[in-house]
């Protein structure tokens, strides 16, 4: 089985958070495109996002994959994943409990401490998503 790239893991985490509330709206798709490009230097079209949603239908699969890759992942990549997922969480202007739980689960799967998690969130608040 092919190892996922850091960019794939960023996209998977973003899709997991966006889909946690059972919906994916146009604003989330647009933000995923912009944040994904900002965080990875790569682009993804709407079809790619919808394919990712279908492929990563459950956050459990994503969490298992992130957990398995966490040991070989740099702190910088972990931060990119959490930052991108957090910005996705904010895309539709409302944060559900399930979305926030998914974000926290992603951080836990990446072995990010509560202090590190809060620092990433605080930094993301200071540097908002690209528009």
N, C-alpha and C positions, 0 to 999 in steps of 0.2 A: 504494500500500500504506500502510495506517495505521501511524503510529509507535506503538510500544508505550509505555505509561505506565511511570513508575518502579515503580509497584506490580506491574505485569505482569512487569517484569524481576526484581524481588525473588522473585516466585513461581516464575518460570522457573529461577532459580538454585537455589532450594530444592529444586525437583522434580528438577533435574539431579543434585544431590548425593544426594538420597534414593534415586534410581533407579540410581545408579552401580554398586551392588552387585547389581543385577538383581532387587531385592525392594523392596516398599513395604509396611511393616507398619502396624498400627493406631496404634502409638505415634508413628511418624513422621508419619502423617496428622494426629494430634491436635496434635503440636508444630508442624507447618507451619501449622495453623489459628491457633494462639496467637501464634506468632512473626510471621506475616504481619499479623495484626491489630495487634500491638504495634509493628511496624516501619512499617506503612503507614496505620494508622487505618481499614483496611477489613477486612471479613470475607470468608471463603471457606468454602463448605460442602464436605463430603466429595466430593460429585459434582463440584464444581468442581476439586478436587485431582486426582481420577481422570481428568477430562477433560484437565487440564494434563499429566498423565503421558502420556496417549495423544498429545497434540499435540506435546509436546516429548520425543519418544521417544529422541532421541540428544542427547548433550551437545554434539556438534559444532555442531548448529543453534543451540543456546543460546549457545555461545561466539562464534559468528559474529555473532549479533545483539548480544551484549554488546560485542564489539569494535567493531562499527559504531556503537554508541551512546555509547561511552566518551568520545569527544571533546567531546560536548555535555552530558555528565553532570557534576553537581557532585561534589565530593569526599565530601560528606555522603551522597549517594545511593549512590555506590560503596561507602562504608563500610557502609551499611544492607544492601546486597546481600551483601557478604562476611560480615557478622555473621550475617545470617539463614541463609545457606548453611552457615556453621560450626555454628550451633546445630542445624541439621537433621542435620548429620553426626553429632552426638552423641546424637541422639534414641533410637536403638535400643540404646545402651549398648556398641556395638562399632564401631570405625572400621576400615574396610578400606582397603587401599592404593589401590584404584580410587576410593573416595570422596574420600580426601585429595588424590589427583592431580586429580580434578575440581575440588575447591575451589581448588587452586593454579592450575589452568588458568583458572578464573573470574577470579581475582585478576589473572593475566597479561593476560587479555582486556580487563580494565578498566584496564590500565596502572598497576597498583598495585605499588609497589616492594616488595622483600622486607622492608624495614624497616617500611613502612606496613602490610603484611600482618601482620607479627608484632605490631604495636601494636594492630591491630583484634582479633586473636585474644586477646591479653593482656587487653584491655578486656572482651571477651565472657566471659572466664573470671571476671572480677571481677563482672560483671553477668549472672548466669545467665539462662537462658530462663524466660519466664513459666510458671507451673505452674497 
